[in-house]
Amino acid sequence: MIFLGVGGRTRLGGAVLLAEVVSKTFVVDLNAYPRWLIVLVATLAVALVIWILMKLLKWTLWLLFFAVLVGGVLWACWLLFQVLFP
């Protein structure tokens, strides 16, 4: 670590003479299926993902609504008590 002032020692006990890079790529061949079936399944999958995101957004907005409502009421009560009991 040169930036911290520590130097000298290298990692792995020295230089690496030979390194092998393994890269695996998996491809699903969809040529066996009719094109309309692929489009239909992809459309249904995307619609399902959008529907799940809409439900999550709805729950998040309801949570935010009630958090703002409760927070505002508590803040107003705190200000009221500050005025009534100085």
MOPAC internal coordinates of N, CA, C and O (Angstrom, degrees):
PM7 1SCF
backbone

  N    0.0000 0     0.00 0     0.00 0    0    0    0
  C    1.4488 1     0.00 0     0.00 0    1    0    0
  C    1.5289 1   108.74 1     0.00 0    2    1    0
  O    1.2310 1   121.50 1   -84.27 1    3    2    1
  N    1.2521 1   114.74 1    95.73 1    3    2    1
  C    1.4552 1   120.74 1  -176.21 1    5    3    2
  C    1.5207 1   110.66 1   -68.97 1    6    5    3
  O    1.2310 1   120.26 1   145.01 1    7    6    5
  N    1.3349 1   117.11 1   -34.99 1    7    6    5
  C    1.4559 1   120.37 1  -175.17 1    9    7    6
  C    1.5253 1   112.45 1   -67.18 1   10    9    7
  O    1.2310 1   119.92 1   153.73 1   11   10    9
  N    1.3127 1   117.76 1   -26.27 1   11   10    9
  C    1.4603 1   120.96 1  -179.88 1   13   11   10
  C    1.5247 1   112.34 1   -96.52 1   14   13   11
  O    1.2310 1   120.12 1  -178.25 1   15   14   13
  N    1.3240 1   117.37 1     1.75 1   15   14   13
  C    1.4489 1   119.93 1   178.48 1   17   15   14
  C    1.5104 1   113.93 1    89.23 1   18   17   15
  O    1.2310 1   120.02 1  -177.47 1   19   18   17
  N    1.3172 1   117.57 1     2.53 1   19   18   17
  C    1.4571 1   121.28 1   179.26 1   21   19   18
  C    1.5223 1   107.03 1   -96.42 1   22   21   19
  O    1.2310 1   120.25 1   -48.26 1   23   22   21
  N    1.3057 1   117.14 1   131.74 1   23   22   21
  C    1.4560 1   118.38 1  -178.87 1   25   23   22
  C    1.5121 1   110.44 1  -146.32 1   26   25   23
  O    1.2310 1   121.24 1     1.96 1   27   26   25
  N    1.2916 1   115.24 1  -178.04 1   27   26   25
  C    1.4468 1   119.71 1   172.78 1   29   27   26
  C    1.5055 1   113.68 1   101.91 1   30   29   27
  O    1.2310 1   118.78 1   117.55 1   31   30   29
  N    1.3105 1   119.93 1   -62.45 1   31   30   29
  C    1.4535 1   123.44 1  -171.94 1   33   31   30
  C    1.5291 1   111.36 1   -81.86 1   34   33   31
  O    1.2310 1   120.63 1   -45.13 1   35   34   33
  N    1.3045 1   116.40 1   134.87 1   35   34   33
  C    1.4541 1   119.81 1   176.56 1   37   35   34
  C    1.5163 1   109.36 1  -102.38 1   38   37   35
  O    1.2310 1   120.60 1   -23.76 1   39   38   37
  N    1.3050 1   116.46 1   156.24 1   39   38   37
  C    1.4522 1   121.65 1   178.91 1   41   39   38
  C    1.5295 1   109.35 1   -76.31 1   42   41   39
  O    1.2310 1   119.94 1   -24.15 1   43   42   41
  N    1.2881 1   117.71 1   155.85 1   43   42   41
  C    1.4539 1   126.53 1   178.57 1   45   43   42
  C    1.5192 1   112.74 1    66.33 1   46   45   43
  O    1.2310 1   119.68 1  -167.09 1   47   46   45
  N    1.2866 1   118.21 1    12.91 1   47   46   45
  C    1.4560 1   120.61 1   175.58 1   49   47   46
  C    1.5131 1   114.54 1    76.56 1   50   49   47
  O    1.2310 1   118.91 1  -170.88 1   51   50   49
  N    1.2855 1   119.68 1     9.12 1   51   50   49
  C    1.4629 1   121.37 1   179.41 1   53   51   50
  C    1.5139 1   110.78 1   149.28 1   54   53   51
  O    1.2310 1   120.91 1    14.16 1   55   54   53
  N    1.3114 1   115.87 1  -165.84 1   55   54   53
  C    1.4563 1   121.07 1  -177.43 1   57   55   54
  C    1.5266 1   110.26 1   -79.92 1   58   57   55
  O    1.2310 1   120.47 1   -30.93 1   59   58   57
  N    1.2939 1   116.71 1   149.07 1   59   58   57
  C    1.4518 1   122.83 1   176.82 1   61   59   58
  C    1.5237 1   107.10 1   -91.75 1   62   61   59
  O    1.2310 1   120.61 1   -61.11 1   63   62   61
  N    1.3130 1   116.45 1   118.89 1   63   62   61
  C    1.4512 1   120.09 1  -176.50 1   65   63   62
  C    1.5182 1   112.41 1   -80.93 1   66   65   63
  O    1.2310 1   120.20 1   143.66 1   67   66   65
  N    1.3266 1   117.23 1   -36.34 1   67   66   65
  C    1.4512 1   120.42 1  -176.37 1   69   67   66
  C    1.5206 1   108.13 1  -140.53 1   70   69   67
  O    1.2310 1   120.73 1   -52.46 1   71   70   69
  N    1.2964 1   116.21 1   127.54 1   71   70   69
  C    1.4648 1   120.87 1   178.64 1   73   71   70
  C    1.5181 1   108.58 1  -127.80 1   74   73   71
  O    1.2310 1   120.92 1   -42.32 1   75   74   73
  N    1.3136 1   115.84 1   137.68 1   75   74   73
  C    1.4545 1   120.84 1  -179.95 1   77   75   74
  C    1.5199 1   108.53 1  -112.43 1   78   77   75
  O    1.2310 1   121.26 1   -50.70 1   79   78   77
  N    1.3038 1   115.20 1   129.30 1   79   78   77
  C    1.4570 1   120.81 1   177.98 1   81   79   78
  C    1.5184 1   107.54 1  -103.51 1   82   81   79
  O    1.2310 1   120.93 1   -56.58 1   83   82   81
  N    1.3138 1   115.82 1   123.42 1   83   82   81
  C    1.4643 1   121.14 1   179.89 1   85   83   82
  C    1.5139 1   107.30 1  -108.67 1   86   85   83
  O    1.2310 1   121.20 1   -57.86 1   87   86   85
  N    1.3103 1   115.31 1   122.14 1   87   86   85
  C    1.4544 1   120.88 1   179.30 1   89   87   86
  C    1.5197 1   108.22 1  -127.65 1   90   89   87
  O    1.2310 1   120.74 1   -58.22 1   91   90   89
  N    1.3086 1   116.19 1   121.78 1   91   90   89
  C    1.4576 1   121.12 1   179.75 1   93   91   90
  C    1.5166 1   108.51 1  -115.64 1   94   93   91
  O    1.2310 1   120.93 1   -49.05 1   95   94   93
  N    1.2998 1   115.83 1   130.95 1   95   94   93
  C    1.4507 1   122.06 1   178.94 1   97   95   94
  C    1.5164 1   108.33 1  -120.22 1   98   97   95
  O    1.2310 1   120.91 1   -52.78 1   99   98   97
  N    1.3113 1   115.87 1   127.22 1   99   98   97
  C    1.4472 1   121.07 1   178.72 1  101   99   98
  C    1.5169 1   108.67 1  -109.03 1  102  101   99
  O    1.2310 1   120.73 1   -55.97 1  103  102  101
  N    1.3164 1   116.21 1   124.03 1  103  102  101
  C    1.4628 1   122.06 1  -179.44 1  105  103  102
  C    1.5200 1   107.34 1  -123.61 1  106  105  103
  O    1.2310 1   121.11 1   -48.06 1  107  106  105
  N    1.3084 1   115.47 1   131.94 1  107  106  105
  C    1.4588 1   120.33 1   177.18 1  109  107  106
  C    1.5231 1   107.22 1   -95.61 1  110  109  107
  O    1.2310 1   120.71 1   -58.10 1  111  110  109
  N    1.3104 1   116.25 1   121.90 1  111  110  109
  C    1.4541 1   121.29 1  -179.78 1  113  111  110
  C    1.5265 1   108.51 1   -85.62 1  114  113  111
  O    1.2310 1   120.89 1   -65.14 1  115  114  113
  N    1.3143 1   115.90 1   114.86 1  115  114  113
  C    1.4552 1   121.02 1  -178.01 1  117  115  114
  C    1.5220 1   112.22 1  -102.56 1  118  117  115
  O    1.2310 1   119.72 1  -167.40 1  119  118  117
  N    1.3245 1   118.15 1    12.60 1  119  118  117
  C    1.4608 1   120.95 1  -179.03 1  121  119  118
  C    1.5210 1   112.53 1   -69.03 1  122  121  119
  O    1.2310 1   119.78 1   160.58 1  123  122  121
  N    1.3152 1   118.02 1   -19.42 1  123  122  121
  C    1.4567 1   120.64 1  -179.73 1  125  123  122
  C    1.5276 1   112.03 1   -76.26 1  126  125  123
  O    1.2310 1   119.93 1   161.87 1  127  126  125
  N    1.3098 1   117.74 1   -18.13 1  127  126  125
  C    1.4583 1   121.70 1  -178.33 1  129  127  126
  C    1.5226 1   110.18 1   -98.09 1  130  129  127
  O    1.2310 1   120.34 1   -29.65 1  131  130  129
  N    1.3299 1   116.96 1   150.35 1  131  130  129
  C    1.4741 1   118.85 1   175.60 1  133  131  130
  C    1.5349 1   110.30 1   -66.56 1  134  133  131
  O    1.2310 1   121.57 1   -33.45 1  135  134  133
  N    1.3120 1   114.60 1   146.55 1  135  134  133
  C    1.4655 1   120.10 1  -176.59 1  137  135  134
  C    1.5261 1   111.55 1   -61.56 1  138  137  135
  O    1.2310 1   119.80 1   143.87 1  139  138  137
  N    1.3259 1   117.99 1   -36.13 1  139  138  137
  C    1.4609 1   120.26 1  -179.17 1  141  139  138
  C    1.5219 1   111.58 1   -65.55 1  142  141  139
  O    1.2310 1   120.20 1   146.94 1  143  142  141
  N    1.3339 1   117.22 1   -33.06 1  143  142  141
  C    1.4597 1   120.43 1   178.97 1  145  143  142
  C    1.5362 1   110.67 1   -69.73 1  146  145  143
  O    1.2310 1   120.66 1   141.01 1  147  146  145
  N    1.3117 1   116.34 1   -38.99 1  147  146  145
  C    1.4673 1   120.28 1   178.17 1  149  147  146
  C    1.5177 1   110.20 1   -63.73 1  150  149  147
  O    1.2310 1   120.62 1   135.66 1  151  150  149
  N    1.3378 1   116.42 1   -44.34 1  151  150  149
  C    1.4717 1   120.39 1   179.84 1  153  151  150
  C    1.5236 1   110.20 1   -65.31 1  154  153  151
  O    1.2310 1   120.11 1   139.50 1  155  154  153
  N    1.3306 1   117.40 1   -40.50 1  155  154  153
  C    1.4660 1   120.73 1   179.82 1  157  155  154
  C    1.5226 1   112.02 1   -64.24 1  158  157  155
  O    1.2310 1   119.97 1   133.67 1  159  158  157
  N    1.3162 1   117.67 1   -46.33 1  159  158  157
  C    1.4672 1   121.18 1   179.60 1  161  159  158
  C    1.5200 1   111.06 1   -65.65 1  162  161  159
  O    1.2310 1   119.88 1   138.23 1  163  162  161
  N    1.3243 1   117.83 1   -41.77 1  163  162  161
  C    1.4679 1   121.07 1   178.25 1  165  163  162
  C    1.5256 1   110.94 1   -63.73 1  166  165  163
  O    1.2310 1   120.37 1   139.65 1  167  166  165
  N    1.3363 1   116.90 1   -40.35 1  167  166  165
  C    1.4696 1   120.69 1   178.48 1  169  167  166
  C    1.5245 1   111.05 1   -63.65 1  170  169  167
  O    1.2310 1   120.70 1   136.18 1  171  170  169
  N    1.3325 1   116.26 1   -43.82 1  171  170  169
  C    1.4666 1   119.45 1   178.89 1  173  171  170
  C    1.5279 1   111.66 1   -66.32 1  174  173  171
  O    1.2310 1   120.10 1   142.66 1  175  174  173
  N    1.3234 1   117.42 1   -37.34 1  175  174  173
  C    1.4654 1   120.27 1   178.81 1  177  175  174
  C    1.5216 1   110.91 1   -66.62 1  178  177  175
  O    1.2310 1   119.93 1   137.02 1  179  178  177
  N    1.3268 1   117.73 1   -42.98 1  179  178  177
  C    1.4677 1   120.64 1   179.08 1  181  179  178
  C    1.5236 1   110.50 1   -66.90 1  182  181  179
  O    1.2310 1   120.40 1   140.69 1  183  182  181
  N    1.3485 1   116.84 1   -39.31 1  183  182  181
  C    1.4661 1   120.03 1   177.26 1  185  183  182
  C    1.5232 1   110.92 1   -62.65 1  186  185  183
  O    1.2310 1   120.22 1   140.28 1  187  186  185
  N    1.3303 1   117.18 1   -39.72 1  187  186  185
  C    1.4619 1   120.60 1   177.74 1  189  187  186
  C    1.5304 1   111.37 1   -64.15 1  190  189  187
  O    1.2310 1   120.02 1   137.45 1  191  190  189
  N    1.3190 1   117.57 1   -42.55 1  191  190  189
  C    1.4678 1   120.74 1   178.51 1  193  191  190
  C    1.5225 1   110.47 1   -64.01 1  194  193  191
  O    1.2310 1   119.93 1   137.79 1  195  194  193
  N    1.3342 1   117.73 1   -42.21 1  195  194  193
  C    1.4680 1   120.54 1   178.08 1  197  195  194
  C    1.5178 1   110.59 1   -64.03 1  198  197  195
  O    1.2310 1   119.69 1   140.41 1  199  198  197
  N    1.3382 1   118.19 1   -39.59 1  199  198  197
  C    1.4586 1   121.38 1   179.22 1  201  199  198
  C    1.5297 1   111.06 1   -64.49 1  202  201  199
  O    1.2310 1   120.33 1   138.39 1  203  202  201
  N    1.3267 1   116.98 1   -41.61 1  203  202  201
  C    1.4706 1   120.47 1   177.91 1  205  203  202
  C    1.5223 1   110.24 1   -64.07 1  206  205  203
  O    1.2310 1   120.13 1   137.26 1  207  206  205
  N    1.3231 1   117.36 1   -42.74 1  207  206  205
  C    1.4712 1   119.76 1   177.95 1  209  207  206
  C    1.5263 1   111.84 1   -63.74 1  210  209  207
  O    1.2310 1   120.12 1   143.56 1  211  210  209
  N    1.3384 1   117.37 1   -36.44 1  211  210  209
  C    1.4632 1   119.96 1   177.26 1  213  211  210
  C    1.5254 1   111.10 1   -64.80 1  214  213  211
  O    1.2310 1   120.24 1   139.27 1  215  214  213
  N    1.3478 1   117.14 1   -40.73 1  215  214  213
  C    1.4629 1   120.29 1   178.26 1  217  215  214
  C    1.5317 1   110.96 1   -64.71 1  218  217  215
  O    1.2310 1   120.59 1   137.49 1  219  218  217
  N    1.3275 1   116.48 1   -42.51 1  219  218  217
  C    1.4643 1   119.63 1   178.54 1  221  219  218
  C    1.5243 1   111.09 1   -64.01 1  222  221  219
  O    1.2310 1   120.58 1   140.15 1  223  222  221
  N    1.3298 1   116.50 1   -39.85 1  223  222  221
  C    1.4635 1   119.94 1   178.14 1  225  223  222
  C    1.5295 1   110.99 1   -65.35 1  226  225  223
  O    1.2310 1   120.44 1   140.71 1  227  226  225
  N    1.3272 1   116.75 1   -39.29 1  227  226  225
  C    1.4615 1   120.57 1   178.95 1  229  227  226
  C    1.5311 1   110.64 1   -62.50 1  230  229  227
  O    1.2310 1   120.70 1   132.83 1  231  230  229
  N    1.3398 1   116.26 1   -47.17 1  231  230  229
  C    1.4707 1   119.79 1   179.16 1  233  231  230
  C    1.5224 1   110.78 1   -63.15 1  234  233  231
  O    1.2310 1   120.20 1   141.10 1  235  234  233
  N    1.3062 1   117.22 1   -38.90 1  235  234  233
  C    1.4588 1   120.73 1   179.61 1  237  235  234
  C    1.5236 1   111.00 1   -65.68 1  238  237  235
  O    1.2310 1   120.26 1   138.90 1  239  238  237
  N    1.3178 1   117.11 1   -41.10 1  239  238  237
  C    1.4689 1   119.83 1   179.27 1  241  239  238
  C    1.5284 1   111.47 1   -68.00 1  242  241  239
  O    1.2310 1   119.79 1   141.93 1  243  242  241
  N    1.3353 1   118.00 1   -38.07 1  243  242  241
  C    1.4638 1   119.58 1   175.94 1  245  243  242
  C    1.5268 1   111.03 1   -64.20 1  246  245  243
  O    1.2310 1   120.28 1   138.43 1  247  246  245
  N    1.3208 1   117.08 1   -41.57 1  247  246  245
  C    1.4584 1   121.11 1   177.24 1  249  247  246
  C    1.5269 1   111.01 1   -61.92 1  250  249  247
  O    1.2310 1   120.67 1   136.43 1  251  250  249
  N    1.3182 1   116.32 1   -43.57 1  251  250  249
  C    1.4682 1   120.29 1   178.21 1  253  251  250
  C    1.5229 1   111.03 1   -64.69 1  254  253  251
  O    1.2310 1   120.26 1   139.62 1  255  254  253
  N    1.3329 1   117.11 1   -40.38 1  255  254  253
  C    1.4620 1   120.92 1   178.98 1  257  255  254
  C    1.5286 1   111.24 1   -59.48 1  258  257  255
  O    1.2310 1   120.45 1   130.51 1  259  258  257
  N    1.3340 1   116.74 1   -49.49 1  259  258  257
  C    1.4607 1   119.42 1  -178.89 1  261  259  258
  C    1.5277 1   112.26 1   -70.04 1  262  261  259
  O    1.2310 1   119.84 1   148.64 1  263  262  261
  N    1.3227 1   117.91 1   -31.36 1  263  262  261
  C    1.4652 1   120.45 1   176.10 1  265  263  262
  C    1.5247 1   110.49 1   -65.47 1  266  265  263
  O    1.2310 1   120.36 1   137.86 1  267  266  265
  N    1.3172 1   116.92 1   -42.14 1  267  266  265
  C    1.4685 1   120.52 1   177.79 1  269  267  266
  C    1.5218 1   110.38 1   -67.81 1  270  269  267
  O    1.2310 1   120.20 1   139.84 1  271  270  269
  N    1.3230 1   117.22 1   -40.16 1  271  270  269
  C    1.4632 1   120.93 1  -179.84 1  273  271  270
  C    1.5312 1   111.31 1   -64.08 1  274  273  271
  O    1.2310 1   120.19 1   130.69 1  275  274  273
  N    1.3092 1   117.24 1   -49.31 1  275  274  273
  C    1.4682 1   120.91 1   179.55 1  277  275  274
  C    1.5251 1   110.69 1   -66.47 1  278  277  275
  O    1.2310 1   120.25 1   137.32 1  279  278  277
  N    1.3068 1   117.13 1   -42.68 1  279  278  277
  C    1.4650 1   119.90 1   178.81 1  281  279  278
  C    1.5110 1   112.89 1   -62.52 1  282  281  279
  O    1.2310 1   120.52 1   138.93 1  283  282  281
  N    1.3293 1   116.61 1   -41.07 1  283  282  281
  C    1.4630 1   120.08 1   178.33 1  285  283  282
  C    1.5145 1   112.86 1   -66.04 1  286  285  283
  O    1.2310 1   120.33 1   139.25 1  287  286  285
  N    1.3421 1   116.97 1   -40.75 1  287  286  285
  C    1.4699 1   120.57 1   178.38 1  289  287  286
  C    1.5266 1   110.58 1   -65.92 1  290  289  287
  O    1.2310 1   120.16 1   137.02 1  291  290  289
  N    1.3249 1   117.29 1   -42.98 1  291  290  289
  C    1.4678 1   119.99 1   178.42 1  293  291  290
  C    1.5299 1   111.63 1   -64.79 1  294  293  291
  O    1.2310 1   120.30 1   141.63 1  295  294  293
  N    1.3096 1   117.02 1   -38.37 1  295  294  293
  C    1.4618 1   120.52 1   178.59 1  297  295  294
  C    1.5248 1   110.17 1   -66.32 1  298  297  295
  O    1.2310 1   120.29 1   137.69 1  299  298  297
  N    1.3480 1   117.06 1   -42.31 1  299  298  297
  C    1.4635 1   120.62 1   178.75 1  301  299  298
  C    1.5298 1   110.49 1   -64.41 1  302  301  299
  O    1.2310 1   119.72 1   140.03 1  303  302  301
  N    1.3290 1   118.14 1   -39.97 1  303  302  301
  C    1.4673 1   120.92 1   176.94 1  305  303  302
  C    1.5231 1   111.01 1   -64.41 1  306  305  303
  O    1.2310 1   120.12 1   138.96 1  307  306  305
  N    1.3142 1   117.38 1   -41.04 1  307  306  305
  C    1.4610 1   120.93 1   178.75 1  309  307  306
  C    1.5303 1   110.70 1   -62.66 1  310  309  307
  O    1.2310 1   120.53 1   137.49 1  311  310  309
  N    1.3439 1   116.60 1   -42.51 1  311  310  309
  C    1.4763 1   119.61 1   177.23 1  313  311  310
  C    1.5150 1   111.64 1   -66.09 1  314  313  311
  O    1.2310 1   120.15 1   142.32 1  315  314  313
  N    1.3304 1   117.31 1   -37.68 1  315  314  313
  C    1.4672 1   121.20 1   178.32 1  317  315  314
  C    1.5176 1   110.73 1   -64.67 1  318  317  315
  O    1.2310 1   119.90 1   136.59 1  319  318  317
  N    1.3278 1   117.80 1   -43.41 1  319  318  317
  C    1.4629 1   119.75 1   178.30 1  321  319  318
  C    1.5197 1   111.98 1   -66.75 1  322  321  319
  O    1.2310 1   120.14 1   150.25 1  323  322  321
  N    1.3199 1   117.34 1   -29.75 1  323  322  321
  C    1.4720 1   120.35 1   176.91 1  325  323  322
  C    1.5315 1   110.35 1   -67.93 1  326  325  323
  O    1.2310 1   120.78 1   146.37 1  327  326  325
  N    1.3467 1   116.12 1   -33.63 1  327  326  325
  C    1.4692 1   119.31 1   178.97 1  329  327  326
  C    1.5171 1   110.65 1   -77.53 1  330  329  327
  O    1.2310 1   119.65 1   138.53 1  331  330  329
  N    1.3285 1   118.27 1   -41.47 1  331  330  329
  C    1.4494 1   121.98 1  -176.50 1  333  331  330
  C    1.5170 1   112.32 1   -74.91 1  334  333  331
  O    1.2310 1   119.89 1   142.83 1  335  334  333
  N    1.3041 1   117.81 1   -37.17 1  335  334  333
  C    1.4790 1   121.73 1  -177.90 1  337  335  334
  C    1.5330 1   109.90 1  -124.10 1  338  337  335
  O    1.2310 1   121.15 1   -99.60 1  339  338  337
  N    1.3261 1   115.40 1    80.40 1  339  338  337
  C    1.4884 1   118.11 1  -177.28 1  341  339  338
  C    1.4962 1   114.75 1   -70.44 1  342  341  339
  O    1.2310 1   120.10 1   180.00 1  343  342  341

